[in-house]
Amino acid sequence: MHVISTIAEFHKILSLPAPLHPLVSVIHVEDMRPVHSDIWAQFVSNFYHVSLKKDVQARIKYGQQYYDFDKGTMTFIAPKQVQSITADEAREFEEKCGKGYVLMFHPDFLGNHNLATDIKNYGFFSYAVHEALHLSEREEKNMVDIFEKIESEYQHIDRHTQDIILSQIDLLMSYSIRFYERQFITRKVVNNDLVTRMEQLLSDYFDKEEPLTKGLPNVEHFAKKLNLSGHYLSDMLRTLTGQSAQHHIHEKVINKAKEYLSSSKLTVAEIAYQLGFEYPQSFNKLFRKKMDMSPLEFRQSFN
């Protein structure tokens, strides 16, 4: 595992001139010439990457329809995420780099700005490659303008440079949220099918009494079943239903708990175990939070 610690080091292994700013840089994809090295087999970097590939020729097909735009594709990578490029991919990259931009910025560049905290909440930095953001022509123009403004700004570094660039990165993040929400909607037919499959997986998990052996289900369990990343599944569900994946799981747990409490003679502790809780106290806490009463009070009121 090779660790790329600085933006300057990344410039060097891409055969690019040294960056003008040590903590932020915008590079043009067509200028990149990766050096021949085993670095690409598996590596991590200590900074954020936001990439935009322009003039994408291939359109992404879902089911029998094309749901996405094909003008530009964006990907987001957070520090410490493992990346790799195969030998075939490296050769293809050398022969045809394509066009686009890569924005890199180190966490230290964020300083005390709100972004330093907010960026950790942006789920798209944990999305899988096949969950990239596909842009319309107008959306791509908005993004390209930001990349170019950032690149222009650090050409002359003064006391205003950091604040101006951070405001542009903040704007880029806001647009990314908006455009991903648009993408969830334009894929609505496919995503509604995913919602249905998620609900079925949840029902099957409890109907087959899997909590007894596997414990309380988590978001990653169902995301893997649906071939999605956990953050993408949760963000998609939040856009389409107004509720996160974790909320859907908790709703199913509570509904199943109510079923046991109203139709069985199992004790509260036995029900907690049946639902996959390690400790009855955790079950009691979740039930009270959702129902504004304890499991025992619910059973008594039902009777």
N, C-alpha and C positions, 0 to 999 in steps of 0.2 A: 504494500500500500504506500503510494507516494503522496506526501502532503505538500501542496503548493501554498506556501505561507503568505506570499505577497503578490500584489498585482504586478509588480516589476518582474517577478519570476515568471508569471504567466505570460507576460509580453515576450519574454526572452524565448520560451519554448514554443511560441507561435511565430518566431522570427520577426517580431515587431520592434520598432524603436522603443526606448524607455518611456514610460508614461510621464505626462507633464505634471500630474498630481499623484502622490504616493498612495492615496486612499480611494481614488475614484477615477474611472476611465471608461471611455466609449470607444470600442474598436469596430472597424468595418469588416464584415465577414469575408469579403472578397480579398482583403489584404492578409488574411491569416495563412501562414504556411507552417503547419506543425512540424517540428523536428522529428526525425526518426528516433524513437525512444520507447523503452518498455514502460515509461510513465503512463501511457494511455491505457494500458491493460487494466489498471485500477488505481484511481486517485481521488483525493478529496482536496478541496480548497478552503481557505479560511475566510472567504468573503462571499458576498451574494453575486449571483449572475442573473440578469434578465436579458433574454435573447429574443430577437425578432428576425425571422427569416422572411424575406420579401419575395414576391412573385412565385409563390408556390404553385407548381403545375398540377400536382395530384389533388383531387378532391376526396374528402373522407366520406365513405358511404356507410350508412347505418340502416340495416334492414334492406328495404328496396328503394330507399330514397336518399338523396343528398341533403343533409340538414345544415351543413356548415358552409361558411364563406371560404373562398380559396385564395384570397389576396395575400394574407400574411399569417404566420403562425408564431405564437409566443410561448416560451417556456420559462420557468422560474426555478432556480436552484438556490437553496440556503447553504450557509457554511456547514462543513462536515458531512455533506451528503456524498455518498459514494458514486463515482461516475466511472464509465469505462467506454472505450472505443475499440472495436475489433480491428484486425488488420485490414479486412475488406472495406470497412467503413473509412479507415484512414486513407486507403488508396483512392476511394471514391471522392473523399473530401479534397484530396490534392488535385484530382483531375477536374473537379467542378465544385468549387467552394460555394457558389451561389452568391446571393446578395443579402444584406441585412446588417444588423447591429447587435453588439453585445455590450450591455452596461454592467460594469463591475464596481462594487463599492464595499469597503471594509466596514464591519460593525462599528469600529472606532470612529468612523466618519460621522455616524449618527449622533454621537455625543449625548447631550441632554435633551435633544429634540424628541417630540412625542413619538416620532417614528421608531425610536430605539425600543419602545415598549409595544407599539401598535403592530410593528412588522411581524412580531412573533405570533400574532393572531390571524395572519393572512394564510389561510389553508392552502392556497395554490402553490406555495413554496414546497409543499409536500405531495403535490399531485404526481401521478405517474406520467411517463412520456406520452402515452396514448391519450392523456387527458389534457393535452395542450390547448391553448386558447386560439381559436380561428377567427380572424378579423375580416370585416367588410372593408371596402375601399376607404370609406370615410373614417372608420375606426383606425385603420392602419395609418392614415394621414395624421390623426391626433397623436398616435404613439410615436411616429417618426419625428414629428415636431419636437416632442419632449427629448428624445435621444439627441437631436441636433442642438437643442438649446443647452443641454448639459455639456455637450462636447464644446460648444462655443464658449461657455462660461468659464471653464477652467483654463482657457488659453491665456488669461490674465488673472492671476491669483492675488486677491486682496482680502480685506476684512469682511467683505460682503459675499465672497464666493461661496462659502459653505452654506449660508442661509438660503441663497438663491438656488443652489443645486438641490438642497434638501426639499425646498418647496416644489421643485420639479419632480423629484422622486415621489414625494407625497401625492402629487397630482397623477403620476403614472400608476401608483397603487390604487387610487380611487377609480380611475378609468378601468383598470384591470378587474376590479370588483364588479363594476357596471357591465362590462362586456362579457364576463363569465356568467352573470345572471341572465343576460340576453341569450347566451349560448345554451344555458339550461332550458330556456323557454323554446328556442328554435329546435331543440332536440326533444320537444315535449312528448311526441308520440313514443319515441324510444324510452325516454326517461320515465314515462308513466308505466311502461311495462316493467322497468326496474323497480319502481315503487311497489307494484303488485307482487313481483318476485320477492322483494324484501319482506313484505307482509306474510307471504306464504312460508318463507324460510323461518320467520319468527314463530309462526303457528306450529310448524313442524318441530321446531326445537323443543317447544314445551309439550306438545302432544306426544312426542316420542320419549319424554322424560329425560332428555339429554342433560338437563341441569344436575341430575343426580350424579353423573359421572364427569361432566365437563365444567360444572359450575355456572355461575351467572354469565350469560353471553355478553360479549363486548362488540363495539362497532367494527373492529378489525376482522372479527370472525365472519360477519356477513359481507363486508367489503370484499374479502378474499373470495367468497363464494360467488360474488357478482363480477369478479375480475376488475375491481375498482380499488383506488386508494381510500383509506378511511376518511380523510378530509374531503375528498371529492364527493363521496357518498353523502356525507353529512351536509355539505354545502348545497348539493343538488336537492336533497330532501327539504332543506330549509327554504330554498327558493320556491319549490313546487307546492309544499304543504304548510310552510310556516313553522315547521318543527324540525329539529336536528335528528340525526340517526339515534343518538343517545336518548332523546325524548321518546322516540318511537319504541325503543327497547323498554324503557321504564313504563310506558303506557301498557305494553303487553304484559309486563310483570305484574302491574297493579290489577289489570283485568283478570289475570289468572289467579291472583291472590284473592280477589273478591269472589271468584268462582269457588275456590276451596273453602273460604270462610262461610259462604252461604249454603254450601251443599255437602260439606263433609264434617266429620267429627275430629279431624286432625287438630292437634294443638297448634298454637301460633308458631312455636319453635319448629314443629314438624313441617309446617307449611313453608317456613323460611328455608329449611333444608331442601324441601321438594323443589323450590324455585332456584336453588343454586347458591343461596347465601351461606357464607361460612359462619357468620354470627347472627343470631336472631335480632340483636340490637340494631344491626344495619338494616334489616328488613323493616323493623318497627319505625326507624327514622325515615326511610324512604316513603313508607305508607302514610305516615302522619304528614309528611311534607306535601304529598299529592292529594290526600283526602281530607286533611285538616282534622283527623281523628286517628286513634290507634286502631290496629287490627281487631283487638278485643272489643273496643267500642263499636266498630262497624258490625261485628257479629251480633252484638247485643241489640243494636238498633235494627238490624235486619230481622232478628227473631221477634 
